Amino acid sequence: VALRKSRLAQVQEKLIEAANRLRALYADARFATNNLVLAVDEPEGKEVPVDAFESWRSAYETNPDYLIQQKKFGIENVRRAYAKNQRLIQFDVKGAYGLNGLGDSPDSSWADIETRGFPSWSVGVEIHIPVLGGIKTRNELDAARIRLKQAALGLKDIEAQLVTALNTTMHKLRSSHASIGNYETVVNFNQNLLQTQLARLEVGKVESRKVLEVEADLLEARNALAEAKVLYQQALLELELIRGSILQSRALEVDPRDLKARTEALLRR
């Protein structure tokens, strides 16, 4: 009994620590000695169907890290094309046309312009050739190519990370769900065994120590079952994080125009 009281005190301390960490998440700065956040439900162990190909497609379409790297690759590709274009000889054709007023007064000059009395025009060609073979532009092109290669390698690296993370998460989902079923079997077995031992204790066929051992095994099995359910839910969250669908699955992703309208309405209120 003393040992169990000691363990109970340790568990209660961990419960208070977890509740305080949870209160810190929603910034509850009130000091209340009697308030304790408690869980009103438990993690579900029901298997959620997951399509590996659909998860892979969603990761490539909505994962923010992958989309950002794609944008970087596109920008570096444009910069490389611009640097390559700067090495070419610049050839410009220029032309101009105008009307002149050559009168003795502003009025007579304006009259010449209205009658197109003294038109003038010019046509020319302008060529820019890089001096010394374009050392600067050539080096800028080399640097742009290196940056483009770095962006491509970064994109490939994120692709490999997504594939690896998806594979790991899929295996974690399957193993944790299988563990839930196994631990549920163990819990049911220990519950039936405890009922049997309690019945035997009433008729004096078993000592109380044996009953306490069975009860300890039942508690351990229940803890393992709860941990397996938590691991399964964590694996589901990891899958949503990889797919980039955490906000979408909870209907929390807001369109920029909708966000602007909501913000304006909030400011008006």
LOLUMKE-510740 format. One record per residue (C-alpha): x, y, z; residue in one letter. Coordinates in pm, whole numbers, plus 50000, padded with zeros to 5 digits. Layout:
BEGIN
XYZa/...
% end
This chain:
BEGIN
500005000050000v/502835024050084a/504485016549751l/501285023449564r/500765056049752k/504265066849651s/503615058749287r/500265076749304l/502005108149430a/504475106449141q/501705102548887v/499735131549036q/502835153449009e/503225144448642k/499545151848587l/499935186848733i/503035193148520e/501215182248204a/498195203748289a/500425234148347n/502145228948012r/498725227247850l/497645259548021r/500795276247890a/499715267547535l/496575288647562y/498345315347775a/496355311648096d/498285333648339a/495765331248624r/497005316248947f/494475290949070a/495505263649310t/492315243249275n/491925244648896n/493235214848702l/492785207548334v/491485172348284l/491025151647970a/487365145247892v/487995119647617d/490635094547520e/492575088647198p/490665067346951e/492155034746836g/489905030846534k/491905025246219e/491825054145975v/492145042745610p/495215058345451v/496045056645082d/499805057045029a/499595070944674f/497105097844777e/499355107645068s/502325109944834w/500375131344586r/499085154244862s/502595158645003a/503895170144666y/500935193744614e/500435209644957t/503555204445168n/504735240145240p/508455232145250d/508285215144912y/506235243444758l/508655269644892i/511625250844745q/509805248244413q/509375286144412k/513065290744490k/513995267644205f/511775287543967g/513325320544079i/516875307444035e/515955294543689n/514765329243589v/517955344643729r/520075320143532r/518195328643213a/518655365843282y/522405361443347a/522715341243027k/520925368342832n/523265394942972q/526225378342797r/524725384242454l/525525414542242i/522865441042292q/521435453541961f/518895481641978d/517105499741698v/516055534741796k/513795559441621g/512345593641696a/509875616941532y/508955652341635g/507465685441527l/509225718941562n/507835753941587g/510205780641451l/508065811841472g/508955845841615d/506445841441899s/504945812842094p/501715816041899d/503425814041561s/505585785241680s/502505766241796w/500905773341458a/503905757441285d/503445726641502i/499735724441423e/500435726541051t/503365702141079r/505595727740918g/508985715641038f/508945678341113p/512095660441225s/512915623941255w/515845601341323s/516605564141301v/519655547141449g/521205514741562v/522915510141900e/525165480241972i/526665471342314h/529575446942310i/530975434342645p/534525446642700v/537195419842757l/534825392142661g/532295399842936g/534215387243239i/531655400943483k/528625387143302t/530355353443257r/531075350943629n/527525361543710e/526245334043480l/528455308243652d/527185319643991a/523575317743869a/524135282343743r/525585272044079i/522615287044265r/520235269244029l/522045236344091k/521845242244467q/518105248944441a/517645217044234a/519605196844490l/517545212244769g/514355202544585l/515575166844540k/516585165544906d/513105175945020i/511565150344784e/513725123144938a/512815135045288q/509105134145203l/509315098845065v/511325086845366t/509035104045615a/505935089945446l/507365054945450n/508295057745818t/504915072045913t/503005045345723m/504945018045905h/504375036046235k/500635037246168l/500455000246096r/502604989746391s/500875012446643s/497415001146532h/498494964846558a/499794972146907s/496404986147005i/494694953446914g/497304932947097n/497134953747413y/493344952947409e/493594915047414t/496024916747705v/493744940747896v/490714918047848n/492724887947959f/493954905248275n/490464918248354q/489034883048334n/491954869748535l/491434896348803l/487764887548834q/488714850948871t/491324858549137q/488894880749330l/486364852449330a/489004828349452r/490074853449719l/486524854749857e/486514817049910v/490034816950050g/491694797949765k/494304824749685v/496204850149890e/495754887549846s/499294892049717r/498424872449404k/495394894649346v/497554925849375l/500034911749124e/497254905248873v/495874940048933e/499354954848872a/499574935648544d/496174949348444l/497284984948521l/500444980348318e/498454966648024a/496034996048039r/498945020648041n/500485003047743a/497145004347559l/496795041647626a/500345047647508e/499715027847188a/496605048847116k/498575080847172v/501335068646939l/498725060846673y/497255095846698q/500735110846683q/501435090846369a/498235104646214l/499335139946300l/502755133446149e/501065121345831l/498965153045812e/502075173945874l/503925156845589i/500935160145359r/500475196745458g/496815190845537s/496565198845909i/494535230645852l/492525216045563q/491415185445759s/490135207946038r/488535234045809a/490905260745944l/492635270945622e/491345305345526v/491415320145178d/493375353145163p/490305372245044r/488195357045320d/490905365545573l/490945401545451k/487155404045481a/487175389345830r/489955412945940t/488095443245806e/484925432145983a/486855427546306l/488375462346279l/484945477546217r/483595460846530r/
% end
